[in-house]
């Protein structure tokens, strides 16, 4: 079986930058375990407004920043920052933008109301990561996406970016957790997400109801090569959806021997 030697992690949460949650702990432990097992990794997450840049020693990478990403006919500047977790020998890249992330929380505001532009934020995050990877000239074998914020990535890897060198041979894995949007995407979601070969026709052919809150997770799974449940019992509906689409699927793999256990899944998916 062909081994997946390079793994890209696109996560929503990662401790110590955000408070500990099941996703944040996986975001921290899994990349380190996979790296310790002998694979090369890269890790991305959004630069949420509650991340203390000074305490965590984030700094902007000028050579990677400066691109404008157009969503719904509006330019949004892409800012890339980086920090290191010395104990794990891990470097983390942060996707930032003044409108979408600066001084803003994750899914909801301080009053618990979901941001109306969450779909646009997810689109910006996906394109920001993929464009940055092109500049890094790093070609992953497997891309493991965690959480709803990364849900647009599989679509773009399989369509809009499929002929770009970093993604030609890449396989995509998605993991969902309990935290998912309860509100559906904006009414013009399809028009906002459409980009290059990620056309309106492709979105329509996916058979996904974009007026449903389930659209984020289902879109991610539909364009992924594998699905791994993010935490014990998390989002069982998406696990069933993946199986209904004949996508290789695994229930939660646990916390033990993560490098070996997840690595075996990556190798299985990459070898198909």
C-alpha positions as CSV (number, residue, x, y, z in Angstrom):
1,X,0.0,0.0,0.0
2,X,1.3,3.5,-0.9
3,X,2.0,5.5,2.2
4,X,0.7,9.1,2.6
5,X,3.9,10.9,3.6
6,X,2.6,14.4,3.7
7,X,-0.5,15.4,5.6
8,X,-2.1,18.9,5.6
9,X,-4.4,19.7,8.6
10,X,-7.0,22.4,8.1
11,X,-8.7,22.8,11.4
12,X,-11.1,25.1,13.1
13,X,-9.7,25.0,16.6
14,X,-6.3,24.2,18.1
15,X,-5.2,24.5,21.7
16,X,-3.4,26.5,23.2
17,X,-4.6,29.2,20.9
18,X,-8.3,28.7,21.8
19,X,-9.9,27.1,24.8
20,X,-9.9,23.3,25.1
21,X,-12.7,21.6,23.3
22,X,-12.8,18.1,21.7
23,X,-11.9,19.7,18.4
24,X,-9.2,21.9,19.8
25,X,-7.5,19.0,21.5
26,X,-7.6,16.9,18.4
27,X,-6.3,19.9,16.5
28,X,-3.3,20.0,18.8
29,X,-2.6,16.3,19.4
30,X,-3.3,14.7,16.0
31,X,-0.8,16.7,13.9
32,X,2.0,16.1,16.5
33,X,1.2,12.4,16.6
34,X,1.2,12.1,12.8
35,X,4.5,14.1,12.7
36,X,6.0,11.9,15.4
37,X,5.1,8.8,13.4
38,X,7.4,10.0,10.6
39,X,5.2,12.0,8.3
40,X,5.6,15.6,7.2
41,X,2.8,18.0,8.2
42,X,1.5,21.5,7.8
43,X,-1.3,23.0,9.9
44,X,-3.7,25.9,9.3
45,X,-6.4,27.5,11.4
46,X,-8.3,30.8,11.4
47,X,-6.9,33.7,13.4
48,X,-10.0,34.1,15.6
49,X,-10.5,37.4,17.4
50,X,-10.0,35.8,20.8
51,X,-6.4,34.7,20.0
52,X,-3.9,36.8,21.9
53,X,-1.2,37.5,19.2
54,X,1.4,38.9,21.6
55,X,1.1,36.0,24.2
56,X,1.2,33.4,21.5
57,X,3.9,35.2,19.5
58,X,2.1,35.4,16.2
59,X,3.7,37.4,13.4
60,X,2.7,38.2,9.9
61,X,4.4,36.5,7.0
62,X,4.7,39.3,4.4
63,X,5.7,37.1,1.5
64,X,2.5,35.1,1.9
65,X,0.1,37.9,2.6
66,X,-1.4,40.6,0.4
67,X,-3.6,38.6,-2.0
68,X,-7.2,39.8,-2.5
69,X,-9.9,37.1,-2.5
70,X,-13.1,38.0,-4.3
71,X,-16.3,36.8,-2.8
72,X,-19.7,38.0,-4.0
73,X,-17.9,40.7,-6.1
74,X,-16.1,42.1,-3.1
75,X,-12.3,42.1,-2.5
76,X,-11.1,40.7,0.9
77,X,-7.4,41.0,1.7
78,X,-5.7,37.8,2.9
79,X,-3.3,38.1,5.8
80,X,-1.1,35.1,6.8
81,X,0.4,34.8,10.3
82,X,2.4,32.1,11.9
83,X,3.4,30.8,15.3
84,X,5.2,27.8,16.7
85,X,4.4,25.3,19.4
86,X,7.9,24.6,20.6
87,X,7.2,21.6,22.7
88,X,5.6,19.8,19.7
89,X,8.0,21.2,17.0
90,X,4.9,22.4,15.2
91,X,4.4,25.5,13.2
92,X,0.8,26.8,12.8
93,X,-0.3,29.1,9.9
94,X,-3.2,31.4,10.6
95,X,-5.7,32.8,8.1
96,X,-6.7,36.3,9.0
97,X,-8.9,39.1,7.6
98,X,-10.0,42.3,9.3
99,X,-13.7,41.8,8.3
100,X,-14.1,38.0,8.8
101,X,-11.9,37.2,11.7
102,X,-10.4,40.2,13.5
103,X,-12.2,40.9,16.8
104,X,-14.8,38.2,16.0
105,X,-15.5,34.9,17.6
106,X,-16.0,31.5,15.9
107,X,-19.5,30.5,15.1
108,X,-21.5,33.1,17.1
109,X,-21.0,36.5,18.6
110,X,-20.9,37.3,22.3
111,X,-24.7,37.2,22.5
112,X,-24.8,33.7,21.0
113,X,-26.1,34.8,17.6
114,X,-24.6,33.1,14.6
115,X,-22.8,35.4,12.3
116,X,-24.8,36.0,9.1
117,X,-21.7,35.8,6.9
118,X,-20.5,32.4,8.3
119,X,-20.7,30.9,4.8
120,X,-18.5,33.7,3.3
121,X,-16.1,33.2,6.2
122,X,-15.8,29.5,5.4
123,X,-15.3,30.3,1.7
124,X,-12.6,32.8,2.5
125,X,-10.9,30.4,4.8
126,X,-10.8,27.6,2.3
127,X,-9.5,29.7,-0.5
128,X,-7.0,31.4,1.8
129,X,-5.5,28.1,2.9
130,X,-5.3,26.7,-0.7
131,X,-3.8,29.8,-2.2
132,X,-1.2,29.9,0.6
133,X,-0.3,26.3,0.0
134,X,0.4,27.2,-3.6
135,X,2.8,29.8,-2.5
136,X,4.5,27.4,-0.1
137,X,4.9,24.9,-3.0
138,X,4.1,22.1,-0.7
139,X,2.1,19.1,-2.1
140,X,0.1,17.1,0.5
141,X,-0.8,13.5,-0.1
142,X,-3.8,13.8,2.3
143,X,-5.7,16.9,3.5
144,X,-7.6,16.4,6.7
145,X,-10.3,19.0,7.3
146,X,-11.8,19.5,10.8
147,X,-15.0,21.3,11.6
148,X,-17.6,23.3,9.7
149,X,-15.2,26.2,9.0
150,X,-13.2,23.9,6.7
151,X,-16.2,22.4,5.0
152,X,-15.7,24.2,1.6
153,X,-12.2,22.9,1.2
154,X,-13.1,19.4,-0.2
155,X,-15.3,21.0,-2.9
156,X,-12.5,23.3,-4.0
157,X,-9.7,20.7,-4.0
158,X,-11.8,18.4,-6.2
159,X,-13.0,21.1,-8.6
160,X,-11.5,24.7,-8.7
161,X,-8.0,23.6,-7.6
162,X,-7.8,20.1,-9.0
163,X,-5.2,20.9,-11.7
164,X,-3.0,23.0,-9.4
165,X,0.3,21.1,-8.6
166,X,-0.3,20.9,-4.8
167,X,-3.6,19.2,-5.2
168,X,-3.5,17.0,-8.3
169,X,-3.0,13.8,-6.3
170,X,-4.3,14.9,-2.9
171,X,-7.0,12.9,-1.1
172,X,-9.3,14.7,1.3
173,X,-10.7,13.5,4.6
174,X,-13.3,15.4,6.6
175,X,-14.1,15.2,10.3
176,X,-17.2,16.8,11.8
177,X,-17.8,17.6,15.5
178,X,-20.9,18.5,17.5
179,X,-20.6,22.2,16.9
180,X,-22.2,22.9,13.5
181,X,-24.2,25.9,12.3
182,X,-27.9,25.8,13.2
183,X,-28.8,28.4,10.6
184,X,-28.7,27.6,6.9
185,X,-26.2,29.3,4.6
186,X,-27.1,32.6,3.0
187,X,-29.7,32.5,0.2
188,X,-27.0,33.3,-2.4
189,X,-24.6,30.7,-1.0
190,X,-24.2,28.9,-4.3
191,X,-23.3,32.1,-6.1
192,X,-20.8,33.0,-3.4
193,X,-19.1,29.6,-3.4
194,X,-19.0,29.2,-7.2
195,X,-15.4,29.6,-8.4
196,X,-13.6,28.3,-11.5
197,X,-14.8,24.6,-11.9
198,X,-16.8,24.8,-8.7
199,X,-19.7,25.9,-10.8
200,X,-23.3,26.3,-10.1
201,X,-23.9,23.1,-12.2
202,X,-21.5,21.1,-10.0
203,X,-23.3,22.4,-6.9
204,X,-26.7,21.6,-8.2
205,X,-25.5,18.1,-9.3
206,X,-24.3,17.4,-5.7
207,X,-28.0,17.0,-4.7
208,X,-27.4,19.0,-1.5
209,X,-30.1,21.2,-0.1
210,X,-28.4,24.5,0.5
211,X,-31.4,25.9,2.4
212,X,-30.6,23.4,5.2
213,X,-28.1,23.9,8.1
214,X,-26.8,20.4,7.2
215,X,-25.5,21.8,3.9
216,X,-22.0,22.6,5.3
217,X,-21.3,19.1,6.5
218,X,-22.9,17.4,3.6
219,X,-21.1,19.5,1.1
220,X,-17.8,18.6,2.8
221,X,-18.5,14.9,2.9
222,X,-19.8,14.7,-0.7
223,X,-16.5,15.9,-2.1
224,X,-14.2,14.0,0.3
225,X,-12.4,10.7,-0.2
226,X,-13.0,9.7,3.4
227,X,-14.9,10.6,6.6
228,X,-13.7,10.2,10.2
229,X,-16.0,11.0,13.1
230,X,-14.4,13.8,15.0
231,X,-15.3,12.8,18.5
232,X,-17.2,10.0,20.2
233,X,-20.9,10.1,19.1
234,X,-20.4,13.4,17.2
235,X,-22.7,14.2,14.4
236,X,-23.9,10.6,13.6
237,X,-26.1,12.0,10.8
238,X,-23.0,12.9,8.7
239,X,-21.6,9.4,9.3
240,X,-24.7,7.9,7.9
241,X,-24.6,10.4,5.0
242,X,-21.1,9.4,4.2
243,X,-22.0,5.7,4.2
244,X,-25.0,6.4,1.9
245,X,-22.6,8.0,-0.6
246,X,-20.3,4.9,-0.3
247,X,-17.5,7.1,1.1
248,X,-15.0,5.2,3.3
249,X,-16.0,6.1,6.8
250,X,-14.8,5.5,10.4
251,X,-16.4,6.1,13.7
252,X,-14.3,8.0,16.3
253,X,-10.8,6.5,16.3
254,X,-10.0,7.5,19.9
255,X,-7.0,9.2,21.5
256,X,-4.6,6.3,21.7
257,X,-1.8,5.8,19.2
258,X,-3.2,8.5,17.0
259,X,-0.2,8.7,14.7
260,X,-0.5,5.0,13.9
261,X,-4.3,4.7,13.9
262,X,-5.0,7.8,11.8
263,X,-2.0,7.1,9.7
264,X,-3.5,3.7,8.7
265,X,-6.6,5.5,7.6
266,X,-4.7,8.0,5.6
267,X,-2.7,5.3,3.9
268,X,-5.9,3.4,3.0
269,X,-7.5,6.5,1.5
270,X,-4.4,7.6,-0.3
271,X,-3.8,4.1,-1.7
272,X,-7.3,3.8,-3.3
